[in-house]
């Protein structure tokens, strides 16, 4: 069998009915039941019926993406028995990776993510912050363009998600992001695409949210992961509870270094990456970062069967 890693997406690939194709798969249904019980709310109906406007609210999206990613991974594990050599998660997906690796219980992860999502929304009022994906420029040029925009408009904007060699997401105040988009287009960006999000995630404007999260992290039990998890903030594998807590705290207002995470997975000699989640959010990024890696997504029984065959 080939050597592989499992990765989990953050926000963005959610959709109404995203777990329907699994039907009554026991692993998926058990995950939905457990999550609804912990939160004392009907996540199954929210995922199955929406409406989309509710599903896309940050306070809901982060929870359902955690649940969806874990449900897909549990179905994968139940059907294959294959154990990855490493795990990673993009932004919120790091919490899913920690649950899948046994470092964090699903119940504790749900409580943390519920607090994280609400604190992030509260940190910057809706409409005052923004994010944009910058396509066609390398990260160094995006950083330079953000610095120029900050100097010209006097408001904060910075590079926060390094998704692939030619895609970097920026975040900051609305004026800061708008100014940076114009600046970066002038520097040759192919596109500066404003994202439909309700807060400037991973920017330093999220520091108040991180401080609120830090208190809850200190009260939460973390075990050493049974599968190494490469984190976003340092591109390191941590095993102590203190180090994992600190990484999650800093991740809330620090950058997602996804390009380096994928390089780190490849450096371990892995040949394949399995994305567990409701859509192909990370597979394209992985292939653009490390073309020699085979990347596939497990989001329904058919894709699971194809991924299993690819690893044989």
N, C-alpha and C positions, 0 to 999 in steps of 0.2 A: 504494500500500500504506500502511496505517496505521502510525503511529509507536508502537513498543512496547518494553517492557522484559521481561527474563526474570528470574524470581526462583526461589530454591531453598529448600526447607524444611529445618528441622533435625530433631530427634528427634520422634517421635510418630505419624507416618503410616505407619510400617513395618508390614508384614504378611507372613505366610508366602505365598510364591507371587506376590509383588507385581510381578515382571517377566515372569510366564508369558505374559501376553497378547501380548507382543512376538514370541513364537515364536522363530524363528531369525534375527531381524533382525541383520544383520552388525554394526551399530554397538553394539548391546546386547551381543552375544556377545563382541565384541572388548574391550569395557570389562570384562566379567566375567573374561575370560581374562587381560588385563593385570593386573587387580587381584589375582587369585589368585596370579599369578606373583610379583608384588612382595612379597606378604605370606607366600608359601609356605604357603597354606592354601586350602581349597576353598570360596570364597565362594558359588559358584553353588549348591552343594548346601544350604548354610546358608539362602540366600534362598528356594530352591525348596521345601525340606522342613522347615526349622526345626530343632527344635521352637520354638514361640513363646517359651517361657521362655528359650531361648538367644538368639533374635533380639532379645529385649527387654533383654538385659544391655547396659549402657552401653558396655562394651568392644567389643561387637559392633554395637550399633545405630548408633553414630556412623560406623563404617566402611561398613556396608551402605547407610546413607542417602546418604553421599557417592557411593558407586558407583551407586546407583539414580538419583539426581538427574542425575548426569553421563551415564548411559546414556540417559535420556529426552531430554536435551538433544542428545546426539550423534545420536540417531535423528531428532529434529526438524530439526537442521541438514542431515543427509543427505537427508531427504525434501523439504525446502522451499528450502534455500539462503538463507532469511531471516536477516538479522543484526540483532540488537537494538541499540537506541541506548544502553541502559544495562542493568546487572545489579545484583542484590542478593541476599543470602541471609540467612535468619533463623537467627541463632546459628551452628551448625555449617554451615548452608547457605552461609555466606560463603566457606568453603574451596572448596565446589563452584563458586561463582561465580568465584573466582580461577583455578581450573583451566579452566573454560569460557572465560574471557577470555584465557587464554594467559599469565597472570602466574605460574602455578605448575604444575609437571608433576603428572600424576596420581600418579606414583611418590612424589614428595616429599610430596604432600598426604596420601597414605595413611600414610606414616611419621609425619608430624606428628599426624594424627588418632588413630592408634594410641597415640601417647604421650599426647596430650591426654586421651583417654578414660580411660586407665589412671591418669593422674595425678589426674584429677578424682575417680575412684572412691577412690583412696588418700587423698585430702585429708581426707575426712570418712567415717568408718566407716559401713557400711550400718546404717540404723536410727537414726542420731544426727542426721540432717538431714532436711529435707523441703521440699516446694514445694506451693503451692496456687494455683488460678486463682480470682480474685475477680471476680465478674460483677455488673454493675449499678451500680458506683461509678466516678467518674472518678479519674484517677491521683492528683490532689492529695489526695483523701480517703483513698485507699489508703495513701499515704505517711504521712498523719497518723495513721491507725489503726495502722500498723506502729510508729511512734514511741511511741504510747501503750502498745502491747503490750510493747515493749522496756522501757519504764519500769516497767511493772507486774510483769513476770516476770524481768527482769534478764538475758534472753538475746537473741541476735541474730535479727532478722528484718527484711527489707527488700524493697521493690518492685524486681523485676529484669527483667521482660519487659513492655514496654508494647505490647500486641498490637493493641488497637483502643480507641476512646474509652471503652468500658465493660467492657474486659477487661484486667486487669493481673495478672501472676503474681508471687507473693511467694515468698521462699526464706529459709531460715535453719535454726536448730536445730529439732528436733522440737517442743520446748516453745514456742519462739518462734513457730513457724508455727501451732501449735494455739491459742495465746493470741491471735494476730493474727486468726485466722479467727473466733473468738468475738467479738472486739472489732468487727471489720468487719461481721459480721452485725448486731450491735447498732446499727451506724451506717447500716444500710439496704441492705447488699449483698443481691442476690437469691440468690446462691449463693456458697459458699466451698468449692470442690471440691478435695479433696486429690488430688495427682497421683501416679501410680504411677511414681516415679522413685527412683533409688538414691542421689542426692546433691543438695545444694542448689545447682544450677548457676547461674552468673552472680552469685552472692553473694560478698561479701568473704571468706567461708569458703573460696573457691576460690583464694585468693592463693598458697598453696603449689603448687598445680597450675600456676598461671601462671608461677611462677618456674622450675619444671622445664621448661615449654614454651619459655620464653624462651631457654634455652641452645640448644635444637634449632633454634629460629627463626633464631638468629644464624648457624647453619651452613647454612641453606637458601637457595638462589638464588631470587630473585623478579625477574621482568621487569615492565616497565610493561605494564599490561593493554591489550589491543587494543580492548576495550570498557570504558567507565568502570564501575567497581564502587563503589556507594554503601555505605560500611561501617556497621556497627551502632553502634559506640561513639561516633563523632563525627558521623555522618551526613555524611561527607565522601567525596570521590573522591580517592584517593591514587595517585601514580604511582611514587614512589621506593621502592626496596626497604626502606629504613630506616623509612619511614612506614608501609608495609604491615605490616612485622614488629611495630612498636609497637602498631598498632591490634589485631592479632590477640592480642598479649600482654594488652592491657588488656581485650579482649573476654572473656577467660576468667574474669575476676572482676568485670566491669562489666555494666551493663544493656544489654538489647537494645531499642533505641529504634525499634521497627518502625513506629509511627505516624508518626514524623518521616521515616523512610526513604520511606514511601509518599507522604507529602506532597512530599518532594524529587523523586520520580519524576514526580509530576503537575506540579510547578512547571516541569519541563523541556518541558512541552507534549505529553507522551506521552498516548496515548488508550487503550492496551491494555497489559495485563500477562499474560504467559504464565508459569504456574507449571510447572516441570519437576520431577516427582517422582512417587512412587507413589500419591498421594492428594491430595484437595483440602484441604490444611492451611492454605494462605495465601489462597486465592481469596476466601473469605468475609470474612476480615480486611480485605483490600484494598478490597472493595466497601463495607464499613462505614466505613472511613477516608475513602475518596474515591469516593462513589457514582457520579461521572461516569466513572470508569475501568471499562472492560470487562475482567473478569478470568476467565480460563479455565485449566484444568489439562491438561497433556499427560502422560498416564500409560499410554496404549496407542495402537495405530494408529487406532482410531476417534476418540478424543479429539484426536489429532494432526490428523486430517483436518478436524474441526470448527474447531480453532484456526486452521488454515491458511485456511479459508474465511472466518473472522471477520476476518482481517487483509487480505483481498483488497480 
